Amino acid sequence: MSEKVYPDWVQKQKTTGTTVKKVGNNYYLYKHSSKRVPGKKNPVPVDTYIGKITPEGVKKSGSKKVAVNDAEVIVKEYGFSRSVEALCPAGWKEPLGKNWQEVLDFIIVRESPESYIPQIRQVPAQLEPHIQLGAQKAALQRRMKKEYGVDLKELRQLSSIYMVSVSGKKLVSKISEEQKELLESLDLKLEVD
């Protein structure tokens, strides 16, 4: 079998115990090893991804590659929803009694239909007839403005921060400098469990 010929800058990265794979015009470096599998006569080859080979060297990946067709990927709005949830004033909750969470979730989902909240809690399709949505939303905004100096409109810039769930593992999308400044001014940290 003939040896594959790669450019010099690719060949330079290939050392003992590694293998190179070409995909399109890109070259990738893998650690090549084998492991014994019960019931198999010979060891099974195992290639572990190291990084992408460029003329400057190997760009190592700090994370594992996940095949999207094998993974369940869910992307939901997180920044706005979580901020409103975290900043919800106690003075707004008290008059609503045990219904405050339902009302807050309803307001958040009305403002941000792609919110992550329905993923973690049941959000009612309608509020109870005696609860006036407009009045509750206005009261929430007034109290947030009074206590924290922001309202729902100002928090809306956080709605481009997403919670990304890949096969059950959750992470927060990139946060811009402006968003970081707003979060820091409110002493908020957007983290997921």
VOPAGU-2260 file (C-alpha; in pm, 1 decimal, decimal comma):
REM VOPAGU-2260
SITE   aa  ch    i         X         Y         Z
SITE  MET   A    0       0,0       0,0       0,0
SITE  SER   A    1     141,7     341,6     -93,2
SITE  GLU   A    2     210,1     606,6     170,9
SITE  LYS   A    3     -13,6     914,8     140,4
SITE  VAL   A    4     174,3    1228,5      39,4
SITE  TYR   A    5      90,6    1542,6     237,6
SITE  PRO   A    6     234,9    1894,9     214,0
SITE  ASP   A    7     555,8    1950,2     415,9
SITE  TRP   A    8     378,9    2160,0     681,0
SITE  VAL   A    9     135,0    1870,8     738,9
SITE  GLN   A   10     403,7    1601,5     731,0
SITE  LYS   A   11     603,6    1796,6     992,5
SITE  GLN   A   12     318,5    1755,8    1245,8
SITE  LYS   A   13     281,5    1380,9    1192,5
SITE  THR   A   14     486,1    1203,3    1458,8
SITE  THR   A   15     497,9     845,0    1582,8
SITE  GLY   A   16     162,7     744,0    1727,7
SITE  THR   A   17     -34,8    1000,1    1528,8
SITE  THR   A   18    -227,1     991,6    1204,9
SITE  VAL   A   19    -343,3    1261,6     963,0
SITE  LYS   A   20    -686,6    1273,6     803,1
SITE  LYS   A   21    -779,0    1503,3     516,8
SITE  VAL   A   22   -1136,0    1632,0     497,4
SITE  GLY   A   23   -1194,6    1862,8     202,1
SITE  ASN   A   24    -897,9    2101,3     199,5
SITE  ASN   A   25    -836,0    2068,0     575,0
SITE  TYR   A   26    -597,6    1836,2     758,9
SITE  TYR   A   27    -663,3    1698,6    1106,9
SITE  LEU   A   28    -425,0    1530,2    1351,0
SITE  TYR   A   29    -533,6    1228,1    1555,3
SITE  LYS   A   30    -362,5    1021,2    1823,3
SITE  HIS   A   31    -361,1     665,1    1692,8
SITE  SER   A   32    -385,2     379,6    1941,7
SITE  SER   A   33    -570,3      54,4    1991,0
SITE  LYS   A   34    -760,0    -115,8    2268,4
SITE  ARG   A   35    -861,6    -470,2    2344,0
SITE  VAL   A   36   -1228,3    -547,8    2314,1
SITE  PRO   A   37   -1364,5    -862,7    2476,9
SITE  GLY   A   38   -1472,5   -1112,5    2214,7
SITE  LYS   A   39   -1247,5    -969,2    1941,3
SITE  LYS   A   40    -937,9   -1156,5    1831,4
SITE  ASN   A   41    -728,6    -845,7    1758,5
SITE  PRO   A   42    -713,8    -499,6    1919,3
SITE  VAL   A   43    -950,9    -238,0    1775,2
SITE  PRO   A   44    -792,7      84,0    1641,1
SITE  VAL   A   45    -889,0     406,3    1822,3
SITE  ASP   A   46    -823,5     756,1    1683,3
SITE  THR   A   47    -853,5    1048,3    1926,9
SITE  TYR   A   48    -887,6    1398,6    1781,2
SITE  ILE   A   49    -597,8    1633,9    1865,1
SITE  GLY   A   50    -658,3    1936,4    1641,7
SITE  LYS   A   51    -658,6    2099,2    1300,3
SITE  ILE   A   52    -325,7    2123,4    1116,4
SITE  THR   A   53    -245,5    2464,6     965,5
SITE  PRO   A   54      79,8    2600,4     818,1
SITE  GLU   A   55     133,8    2771,5    1157,3
SITE  GLY   A   56     103,2    2443,0    1349,9
SITE  VAL   A   57    -167,4    2236,3    1519,3
SITE  LYS   A   58    -467,3    2425,1    1654,7
SITE  LYS   A   59    -565,0    2206,2    1946,0
SITE  SER   A   60    -925,9    2180,1    2040,3
SITE  GLY   A   61   -1018,7    2223,1    2405,1
SITE  SER   A   62   -1349,3    2051,6    2350,1
SITE  LYS   A   63   -1462,8    1723,2    2206,5
SITE  LYS   A   64   -1629,0    1713,2    1867,9
SITE  VAL   A   65   -1989,0    1599,6    1875,5
SITE  ALA   A   66   -2158,4    1466,2    1566,3
SITE  VAL   A   67   -2473,0    1677,2    1535,0
SITE  ASN   A   68   -2673,2    1390,5    1388,5
SITE  ASP   A   69   -2598,0    1189,2    1704,8
SITE  ALA   A   70   -2674,3    1475,1    1944,5
SITE  GLU   A   71   -2993,5    1639,9    2057,1
SITE  VAL   A   72   -2930,5    2014,7    2026,2
SITE  ILE   A   73   -3171,6    2263,4    2185,9
SITE  VAL   A   74   -3119,3    2640,9    2168,9
SITE  LYS   A   75   -3337,9    2868,2    2383,3
SITE  GLU   A   76   -3332,8    3237,4    2476,5
SITE  TYR   A   77   -3172,8    3270,4    2820,0
SITE  GLY   A   78   -3024,9    3615,2    2892,7
SITE  PHE   A   79   -3342,7    3822,5    2904,0
SITE  SER   A   80   -3554,3    3553,4    3072,2
SITE  ARG   A   81   -3300,1    3469,2    3341,6
SITE  SER   A   82   -3232,6    3837,1    3415,7
SITE  VAL   A   83   -3601,7    3919,2    3461,7
SITE  GLU   A   84   -3637,3    3609,7    3679,8
SITE  ALA   A   85   -3334,5    3702,9    3894,5
SITE  LEU   A   86   -3430,1    4070,0    3929,6
SITE  CYS   A   87   -3798,3    4010,3    4010,6
SITE  PRO   A   88   -3858,6    4227,0    4322,0
SITE  ALA   A   89   -4001,9    4071,0    4637,8
SITE  GLY   A   90   -4243,3    4366,3    4659,9
SITE  TRP   A   91   -4398,3    4257,0    4329,6
SITE  LYS   A   92   -4424,7    3890,6    4435,8
SITE  GLU   A   93   -4596,0    3944,2    4772,4
SITE  PRO   A   94   -4939,6    4067,8    4651,5
SITE  LEU   A   95   -4961,9    3771,8    4410,0
SITE  GLY   A   96   -4903,1    3514,8    4684,1
SITE  LYS   A   97   -4841,8    3162,5    4557,4
SITE  ASN   A   98   -4929,9    3266,3    4198,0
SITE  TRP   A   99   -4628,7    3496,5    4151,2
SITE  GLN   A  100   -4413,7    3236,6    3968,4
SITE  GLU   A  101   -4692,2    3152,2    3720,7
SITE  VAL   A  102   -4754,5    3521,1    3649,9
SITE  LEU   A  103   -4383,6    3598,2    3610,8
SITE  ASP   A  104   -4329,5    3299,5    3379,4
SITE  PHE   A  105   -4633,2    3403,4    3173,4
SITE  ILE   A  106   -4500,3    3761,0    3136,0
SITE  ILE   A  107   -4151,0    3640,2    3042,0
SITE  VAL   A  108   -4277,4    3391,2    2781,7
SITE  ARG   A  109   -4510,5    3657,2    2632,3
SITE  GLU   A  110   -4211,7    3892,9    2602,7
SITE  SER   A  111   -3972,7    3620,4    2483,0
SITE  PRO   A  112   -4153,4    3328,7    2311,8
SITE  GLU   A  113   -3823,6    3137,4    2265,6
SITE  SER   A  114   -3750,1    3148,0    2641,3
SITE  TYR   A  115   -3591,6    2851,7    2817,0
SITE  ILE   A  116   -3853,3    2864,1    3095,0
SITE  PRO   A  117   -4105,8    2620,7    2935,7
SITE  GLN   A  118   -3817,7    2367,5    2924,9
SITE  ILE   A  119   -3794,9    2368,2    3305,8
SITE  ARG   A  120   -4145,1    2462,5    3428,5
SITE  GLN   A  121   -4505,0    2435,6    3311,6
SITE  VAL   A  122   -4618,2    2780,8    3193,3
SITE  PRO   A  123   -4995,8    2835,8    3196,9
SITE  ALA   A  124   -5166,0    2898,4    2862,3
SITE  GLN   A  125   -5376,9    3167,7    3032,0
SITE  LEU   A  126   -5369,9    3353,2    3361,3
SITE  GLU   A  127   -5653,7    3324,4    3608,8
SITE  PRO   A  128   -5932,6    3572,4    3518,4
SITE  HIS   A  129   -5876,9    3795,4    3824,2
SITE  ILE   A  130   -5509,6    3856,7    3732,6
SITE  GLN   A  131   -5469,5    4149,7    3494,4
SITE  LEU   A  132   -5165,5    4092,0    3275,7
SITE  GLY   A  133   -5118,0    4456,6    3173,2
SITE  ALA   A  134   -5133,7    4581,7    3530,6
SITE  GLN   A  135   -4895,4    4311,0    3657,3
SITE  LYS   A  136   -4644,6    4374,6    3379,6
SITE  ALA   A  137   -4654,7    4751,6    3444,2
SITE  ALA   A  138   -4611,6    4695,3    3819,8
SITE  LEU   A  139   -4316,9    4460,8    3756,5
SITE  GLN   A  140   -4149,0    4718,7    3531,3
SITE  ARG   A  141   -4203,4    5003,3    3783,1
SITE  ARG   A  142   -4057,5    4801,8    4070,0
SITE  MET   A  143   -3758,7    4680,1    3865,4
SITE  LYS   A  144   -3688,2    5038,2    3752,6
SITE  LYS   A  145   -3713,5    5163,3    4112,1
SITE  GLU   A  146   -3498,3    4887,2    4267,5
SITE  TYR   A  147   -3245,1    4815,9    3990,1
SITE  GLY   A  148   -3268,2    5111,1    3749,8
SITE  VAL   A  149   -3369,2    4893,0    3451,1
SITE  ASP   A  150   -3691,9    4780,5    3290,3
SITE  LEU   A  151   -3787,5    4507,8    3043,5
SITE  LYS   A  152   -3693,8    4723,3    2741,4
SITE  GLU   A  153   -3338,8    4773,0    2869,0
SITE  LEU   A  154   -3302,1    4403,3    2952,2
SITE  ARG   A  155   -3412,0    4310,8    2600,0
SITE  GLN   A  156   -3051,0    4354,1    2477,6
SITE  LEU   A  157   -2976,6    4033,9    2672,2
SITE  SER   A  158   -3219,4    3829,2    2460,7
SITE  SER   A  159   -2941,0    3732,9    2217,7
SITE  ILE   A  160   -2777,0    3529,1    2494,8
SITE  TYR   A  161   -2884,4    3167,7    2451,0
SITE  MET   A  162   -2878,7    2850,0    2653,8
SITE  VAL   A  163   -2749,7    2574,3    2428,1
SITE  SER   A  164   -2813,5    2216,4    2532,6
SITE  VAL   A  165   -2620,8    1944,5    2348,5
SITE  SER   A  166   -2724,4    1593,1    2451,8
SITE  GLY   A  167   -2818,5    1722,3    2797,2
SITE  LYS   A  168   -2501,3    1927,1    2854,9
SITE  LYS   A  169   -2594,9    2295,2    2894,6
SITE  LEU   A  170   -2386,4    2600,2    2818,7
SITE  VAL   A  171   -2438,4    2973,3    2768,2
SITE  SER   A  172   -2366,9    3134,7    2430,4
SITE  LYS   A  173   -2116,3    3416,9    2384,9
SITE  ILE   A  174   -2188,7    3739,1    2575,3
SITE  SER   A  175   -2096,6    4070,9    2408,5
SITE  GLU   A  176   -1903,7    4348,2    2586,2
SITE  GLU   A  177   -2218,0    4565,7    2613,8
SITE  GLN   A  178   -2410,7    4274,4    2761,9
SITE  LYS   A  179   -2127,1    4202,6    3007,7
SITE  GLU   A  180   -2133,4    4566,1    3122,4
SITE  LEU   A  181   -2509,2    4555,0    3182,2
SITE  LEU   A  182   -2486,8    4223,1    3368,6
SITE  GLU   A  183   -2199,2    4351,9    3584,3
SITE  SER   A  184   -2388,7    4673,9    3665,7
SITE  LEU   A  185   -2678,2    4457,3    3788,6
SITE  ASP   A  186   -2443,5    4212,6    3965,0
SITE  LEU   A  187   -2586,7    3923,0    3760,2
SITE  LYS   A  188   -2406,2    3609,0    3646,2
SITE  LEU   A  189   -2565,4    3395,5    3375,4
SITE  GLU   A  190   -2475,5    3036,6    3455,1
SITE  VAL   A  191   -2655,5    2710,4    3386,6
SITE  ASP   A  192   -2661,0    2391,5    3594,4
